[in-house]
Amino acid sequence: MRITVFGATGGIGQEIVRQALTAGHGVTAVVRDPARLSVPDSARVEVVTAGLAEPAALGPALEGRNAVFSGLGPRTRKQIGIASSGTRTILRAMEAEGVRRFLAVSAAPVGPPPEGESLRLRLMTPLVKAAFREQYADLAVMEEEIRRSATDWTVVRPPRLLDRRLTGSYRKALATTPRDSMMIGRADVAHAMLAMADDASTVQQAVGVAY
């Protein structure tokens, strides 16, 4: 594939870039600060430095691409809002360029809990949602923007993210999260997203991923 990755300097974004290169895909990374992109074989990555304010500025990074991946999210509280506002710009740019496949990272607490969830997580989840309510509210807005778009979208909802090596072993659930979902490594989230890119069953679906 030829893919474009937004949020390519973040934990999941860099893993998408790294694994896509290993798989032989052509990769374009859209970044605000190229110095933050640190992946092996970075010379094989087409780096586009652009903000997320104007859709027209993203056109060159999207033309002729098969799929677009987004790992957008705030690094600080001041950046809360970037997931929804940035995604809105990306979707408009994709529409202008005729690119349809879009996969974006959200978070497990944004979606409904699975049936038969454990008591521990039934008690913990409201506390987590309260602690990060602004971030999750922004992700909920982002998801609504995606659902209203004309793209062939997939929203990926992981629980707590860890920096772990790729295992390739994790659970998935459509429209909810796997039961007793506690954590997953960023590398495995990236692996799942790349695998979903040509999986028709995940189109216009929210997919929970977890160990």
N, C-alpha and C positions, 0 to 999 in steps of 0.2 A: 504494500500500500504506500501511498504518499499521504502523510498525516501532518497535522499542525497541532502543536501543544501549547496551550495557554497556562500560565502559572508554572512555567517550565523550570523555574529556579526553586520551587518549593519541594518538599519531601516526596510527594507522590508524583509531581510533574517531572522531576529529574529521573525518577524510576521509570516512568513511561518512556522518556527519551532514551535512557540506557537500554531498556529491554527491547524497544522498537529497533534500535540500531543493531542489536544482537540478532534480531529476527530478520534483518535485511531490509527493513522498511526505509523509505526516504522520509526524513524528519525535518520539519521546520519548527523552531522554538521561538515563540513570541515573548520577549522579555523587556522589562524596563531597565535592567542593569545587566549587561552581558557578562560582567565580571563575576556575577553570582552563579553562572551556569558552569558547573564543574562535573563533567561526565567523561568517561573514557571515549576516545574517538570523537572528541568534540569537533575536530576538523571536518567530520562528515555531516555535521549539523548545519543547516541553513539557519542562521540567527537573524531575526528581525527585531530591531529595537523600536518599540511603539507603545504608546499609551492606550488606554481603553476608553477614550472620550468620544472619538469619531469613528463610525463604521468604515468610512472611506479609507482611513489610514491602514486598515487591516486587509484591504483587498489583495495586495501582492502576496500576503502570507497565506491566503486561502484559495487562490485561483488554481483550479485543477486538482484539488486535494480530494482524497477518498473519504477521509474522516477527520473530525476535529475533537480533540480531548481538552478538557478543562480541569485543572486542579486549583482553580482560584480560591483564595481564602485569606483572611486577615492574619498578618503576623503580629499586629498590635491592636489594641482597642481602637486607636485612631483610624485604623483601616477597615473597621466593621462597616459593611455596606458594599465592599468591592465585589463580593460574590454576585449580588443581584445586579448592580449597575454595570459591572464588567460583562456579565453574561448577556445582559440586554444588548450591549454594543456588539458582542460577538454574533449573536443571533441575527441581528440586522445585517451585519457584514456577510454572513453565510447566505442569507437570502439573496443579497445583491450578486453574489458570486455563483449561486446555484449549487452550493454544497449542502448536502442533506444530513449526513450521519454525524451526530453529536453525542458525546458522552461526557458527563460532568460528575464531579464528586460532591455529595451532600453529606449528611450525617444520619446515623440510625435514629436518634431521638426525634428527628423531624417527621418520621413516619409512624404508623401505628405499631403497637407492640404485637408480637406474635401470640397466637392462641396458646394457652397453657404455659405462659411465661412463669419462671420461677418466682417465688415470693421475694427472694433477695433482690432481683432486678425490678420487680414491681415496686419495691420500696425505694430503690436507688435512683431509678429513672427520673421521677419528678424532681429529686434534689439536683441531679445533673442538669436537667432542663432549666431549672431556676437559676443555677449558677452561670449558665451560658445562654441565658434567654435572648440576649441581643444578637449573638452569633446565629442561633437557631432561627430566630425571627427573620434574619436576612436570608438564610438558606431557604426558608419556606417561601419567601418572595421570589427567590431565584427559581425554585422548582415550578412555581406558578407561571413565571415567564417562559420557562422551557416547555411546559405543557401547552401553552397557548401558541407556541411557535409552529411553523410548518415543517420543522425538521423531523428526521427519524431519530428520536432522542432516546437516551437511556440515562437515568439518574442512579448513581451508585451510592449506597448508604452504608458506610462502615461504622462500627462502634469506636472505642478508644484506639487511637493509632500508636503503633510502636515502630521504632527503628530496628528492624530485624532483617536478616537475610531472607531471600526468596525461598519459600518452601513449595509453592504450587499446590499446597494442600489446605483447603478452606471450604466453607459451606456457602451456599447461595440460596436466596429465597426471593421469589417474585412478590412484589407489592408489600412486603414486610421484611423482617430480619429473621435470621435463624434463631431458634430458641436458645436462651442462655448465652446470648452474644455478649462477650466481654471485651474483646480486643482483636486486632489484626495488624500485621505489619504493613507498612506503606508499600513495600515491594510487592506484596501479594495483592494489594488493592490495584496497583498498576497492572499486574499480571492478569487479574480478572477483567479489567477494563479493556485491555488489548484483545483478550479472548472474546469479549462480547461484541467487538467491533463488527464482526461478520456473523453474529448469532441473531437470526431473525426473531427468536423467541423473546429477546430482551428489548425489542424496539417498542417505544412508547410504554416503557415499564420502569418502575423504580425497583432496584434490585439490592437487597441486603447481602452483605458479604461479611464473614466472620470466621474465626477459627472454631 
